[in-house]
Amino acid sequence: SPHENKFALGGGSRSVVVCYYQEENNWWISKIIKKKHTSSVTCVSWHSNNWLLATGSSDFKCRIFAANISSVDAGVKRKFG
């Protein structure tokens, strides 16, 4: 992500996973975005606001997800435009 506090993965399982580091427990947490593509996810890209995530897949569709994590993105203003 632009703020380097989380990352996203996509793959053959048709799902997208957002991962972040939880300092108080000293481990990585992964959250699966429940809305799946109908084919393999081939690309992911973060918007500069650090909470919108664009994904593309081999089904020729792209999707935009709100990938905010409340503990990581507490100070992020969610404003379009």
C-alpha positions as CSV (number, residue, x, y, z in Angstrom):
1,S,0.0,0.0,0.0
2,P,1.2,3.6,-0.4
3,H,1.7,4.0,3.4
4,E,3.6,0.6,3.5
5,N,1.5,-0.7,6.4
6,K,-0.4,-3.5,4.5
7,F,-0.3,-5.5,1.3
8,A,-2.7,-7.3,-0.9
9,L,-2.4,-10.7,-2.7
10,G,-4.5,-12.3,-5.4
11,G,-4.2,-15.6,-7.1
12,G,-5.7,-18.8,-8.6
13,S,-8.2,-19.1,-5.7
14,R,-10.2,-16.2,-7.2
15,S,-10.0,-14.3,-3.9
16,V,-8.1,-11.2,-2.7
17,V,-6.4,-11.1,0.7
18,V,-5.3,-8.0,2.5
19,C,-2.5,-8.5,5.1
20,Y,-1.2,-6.2,7.9
21,Y,1.2,-6.5,10.8
22,Q,-0.3,-6.4,14.3
23,E,2.5,-5.1,16.6
24,E,0.9,-5.9,19.9
25,N,0.8,-9.6,19.1
26,N,3.9,-9.6,16.9
27,W,2.4,-11.4,13.8
28,W,0.8,-10.8,10.4
29,I,-3.0,-10.9,10.0
30,S,-4.7,-11.7,6.8
31,K,-8.3,-10.7,5.9
32,I,-10.0,-12.3,2.8
33,I,-12.3,-10.0,0.8
34,K,-15.5,-12.0,0.5
35,K,-16.5,-10.9,-3.0
36,K,-14.7,-13.2,-5.4
37,H,-13.8,-12.9,-9.1
38,T,-15.0,-15.7,-11.3
39,S,-11.4,-16.5,-12.4
40,S,-7.8,-16.1,-11.2
41,V,-6.8,-12.7,-9.9
42,T,-3.9,-11.4,-12.0
43,C,-3.2,-7.9,-10.6
44,V,-3.8,-5.7,-7.6
45,S,-3.1,-2.0,-7.2
46,W,-3.6,0.4,-4.4
47,H,-5.1,3.9,-4.7
48,S,-3.0,6.7,-3.2
49,N,-5.6,7.1,-0.4
50,N,-4.4,3.7,1.1
51,W,-7.9,2.1,1.4
52,L,-9.2,1.6,-2.2
53,L,-7.9,-1.5,-3.9
54,A,-8.3,-2.2,-7.7
55,T,-8.1,-5.8,-8.8
56,G,-8.1,-7.5,-12.2
57,S,-8.6,-11.1,-13.2
58,S,-8.5,-13.4,-16.2
59,D,-12.3,-13.1,-16.5
60,F,-11.7,-9.7,-18.1
61,K,-13.2,-7.8,-15.2
62,C,-11.8,-5.4,-12.7
63,R,-13.2,-4.6,-9.3
64,I,-12.6,-1.9,-6.8
65,F,-12.8,-2.8,-3.1
66,A,-12.7,-0.7,0.0
67,A,-9.8,-2.5,1.8
68,N,-9.6,-0.4,4.9
69,I,-8.6,-2.1,8.2
70,S,-9.9,-0.2,11.2
71,S,-6.8,-0.6,13.4
72,V,-4.4,0.3,10.5
73,D,-6.4,3.1,8.8
74,A,-7.8,4.9,11.8
75,G,-6.8,8.4,10.6
76,V,-7.7,8.0,6.9
77,K,-10.3,10.3,5.5
78,R,-12.7,8.4,3.2
79,K,-13.5,11.0,0.6
80,F,-13.9,10.6,-3.1
81,G,-12.8,13.2,-5.6
